[in-house]
Amino acid sequence: MTDLYRTDYMLWVEEQKKLLAARRFDELDLENLLEELADMGKSEPRAFKRHLIQLLSHLLKWDFQQNQVNDLRGMDHWFRSWVDTIQIQRYAAAAVLADNPNLQSKQQAIYLEAYQQARILAAKGLNSYVDSRHFASKDFPEDCPWSLEQVMGEDFLPEARLS
């Protein structure tokens, strides 16, 4: 059964489901089943973090753009698309939380980690839009200027210049 796990994962999954349904527990590939269960427990926090990274990076770019609108002509398209991405990622992160109530106790720690990665992503994103300047994560506040509650709020968009 272990060979099947390595060579045809989907067939291995189907076989494990059949064995469980038939209550033939002694034939299960327990070693790989345990590994899969451990990975399943990691996938939802990763998904939540991935959505937060995108959400926060776009909020950082939104904030930058809003404060630089006179200096950066031609970015209106990006400005509007960031709003769409902000909403999509906000809804996706909320859906992960709704489907996984156990994440509530970990969401703040995940949020803080996600913000640090979002700073890097926002800098890289702005570098691809703005030719006149090179951005780095240090150009954004070290600590997130918004609470998780604000960021997850349906209508929240930053209004003030980050410093």
C-alpha positions as CSV (number, residue, x, y, z in Angstrom):
1,M,0.0,0.0,0.0
2,T,2.9,2.4,0.7
3,D,4.1,2.0,-2.9
4,L,0.7,3.1,-4.1
5,Y,0.9,6.2,-1.9
6,R,4.1,7.2,-3.8
7,T,3.0,6.2,-7.3
8,D,-0.7,7.1,-7.5
9,Y,-1.8,9.2,-4.7
10,M,-5.5,9.6,-5.8
11,L,-5.8,5.8,-6.1
12,W,-4.3,5.4,-2.7
13,V,-6.8,7.8,-1.2
14,E,-9.7,5.9,-2.8
15,E,-8.3,2.6,-1.4
16,Q,-8.0,4.1,2.0
17,K,-11.6,5.3,1.9
18,K,-12.9,1.9,0.8
19,L,-10.9,0.2,3.6
20,L,-12.3,2.6,6.2
21,A,-15.9,2.2,4.9
22,A,-15.5,-1.5,5.1
23,R,-14.0,-1.2,8.6
24,R,-10.9,-3.2,7.5
25,F,-8.7,-1.1,9.8
26,D,-5.9,-3.7,9.9
27,E,-5.3,-3.2,6.1
28,L,-5.0,0.6,6.3
29,D,-1.7,2.4,5.5
30,L,-1.5,3.9,8.9
31,E,1.9,5.6,8.6
32,N,0.9,7.6,5.5
33,L,-2.6,8.2,6.8
34,L,-1.2,9.8,10.0
35,E,1.1,11.9,7.8
36,E,-1.8,13.1,5.7
37,L,-3.9,13.9,8.8
38,A,-1.0,16.0,10.2
39,D,-0.7,17.8,6.9
40,M,-4.5,18.4,6.8
41,G,-4.2,20.2,10.2
42,K,-1.6,22.5,8.7
43,S,-3.4,23.4,5.5
44,E,-6.1,25.6,6.9
45,P,-3.8,27.9,8.9
46,R,-1.6,28.1,5.8
47,A,-4.6,29.1,3.7
48,F,-5.7,31.8,6.2
49,K,-2.2,33.2,6.3
50,R,-1.9,33.2,2.5
51,H,-5.1,35.2,2.2
52,L,-4.0,37.6,4.9
53,I,-0.6,38.2,3.2
54,Q,-2.4,39.1,0.0
55,L,-4.9,41.3,1.8
56,L,-2.4,43.1,3.9
57,S,0.0,43.7,1.0
58,H,-2.8,45.2,-1.1
59,L,-3.8,47.4,1.9
60,L,-0.2,48.6,2.1
61,K,-0.1,49.4,-1.6
62,W,-3.6,51.0,-1.4
63,D,-2.3,53.2,1.5
64,F,0.8,54.2,-0.5
65,Q,-1.1,54.8,-3.7
66,Q,-3.7,56.9,-1.9
67,N,-1.1,59.2,-0.5
68,Q,0.9,59.5,-3.7
69,V,-1.9,59.8,-6.2
70,N,-0.7,63.1,-7.6
71,D,2.8,61.8,-8.0
72,L,2.0,58.5,-9.7
73,R,-0.2,59.2,-12.8
74,G,-1.4,56.1,-14.6
75,M,-1.8,53.9,-11.6
76,D,-5.6,54.3,-11.4
77,H,-6.0,50.8,-12.9
78,W,-3.8,49.3,-10.2
79,F,-5.6,51.3,-7.5
80,R,-9.0,49.9,-8.6
81,S,-7.7,46.3,-8.9
82,W,-6.2,46.5,-5.4
83,V,-9.7,47.2,-4.0
84,D,-11.1,44.1,-5.8
85,T,-8.2,41.9,-4.4
86,I,-8.7,43.4,-0.9
87,Q,-12.3,42.3,-0.9
88,I,-11.7,38.9,-2.5
89,Q,-8.9,38.1,0.0
90,R,-10.9,39.4,2.9
91,Y,-13.9,37.1,2.1
92,A,-11.6,34.2,1.5
93,A,-9.8,34.7,4.9
94,A,-13.2,35.0,6.6
95,A,-14.4,31.8,4.9
96,V,-11.4,29.9,6.2
97,L,-12.1,31.2,9.7
98,A,-15.8,30.3,9.5
99,D,-15.0,26.8,8.4
100,N,-12.4,26.3,11.1
101,P,-13.5,27.8,14.4
102,N,-10.4,26.3,16.1
103,L,-8.3,28.8,14.2
104,Q,-9.8,31.6,16.3
105,S,-7.2,31.0,19.0
106,K,-4.3,31.2,16.5
107,Q,-5.5,34.0,14.2
108,Q,-3.7,36.9,15.9
109,A,-0.3,35.1,15.7
110,I,-0.9,34.1,12.1
111,Y,-1.9,37.8,11.4
112,L,1.4,39.1,12.8
113,E,3.4,36.6,10.7
114,A,1.4,37.4,7.6
115,Y,2.0,41.2,8.0
116,Q,5.8,40.7,7.9
117,Q,5.5,38.8,4.7
118,A,3.0,41.3,3.3
119,R,5.5,44.1,3.7
120,I,7.9,42.2,1.5
121,L,5.2,41.4,-1.1
122,A,4.0,45.0,-1.1
123,A,7.5,46.4,-1.7
124,K,8.0,44.0,-4.6
125,G,4.6,44.8,-6.0
126,L,5.3,48.6,-5.9
127,N,8.7,48.0,-7.6
128,S,6.9,46.6,-10.6
129,Y,4.6,49.6,-10.9
130,V,6.8,52.5,-9.9
131,D,10.0,53.1,-11.9
132,S,11.2,56.2,-10.1
133,R,11.9,54.5,-6.8
134,H,13.0,51.3,-5.2
135,F,10.9,50.0,-2.4
136,A,11.8,47.6,0.4
137,S,9.9,46.1,3.3
138,K,11.5,48.8,5.6
139,D,9.4,51.4,3.7
140,F,6.4,50.1,5.5
141,P,5.8,50.2,9.3
142,E,7.5,47.4,11.2
143,D,4.3,46.8,13.2
144,C,1.0,46.6,11.4
145,P,-0.8,49.9,11.7
146,W,-4.2,48.2,11.6
147,S,-5.9,45.7,13.9
148,L,-7.0,42.3,12.6
149,E,-10.6,43.5,13.3
150,Q,-10.1,46.5,11.1
151,V,-8.5,44.6,8.3
152,M,-11.3,42.0,8.3
153,G,-14.0,44.7,8.4
154,E,-15.9,44.7,5.2
155,D,-15.6,48.4,4.4
156,F,-12.1,49.1,5.8
157,L,-9.6,50.9,3.6
158,P,-6.7,52.9,5.1
159,E,-7.2,56.7,4.9
160,A,-4.1,58.1,6.5
161,R,-0.5,58.2,5.3
162,L,1.7,55.4,6.8
163,S,4.8,56.7,8.5
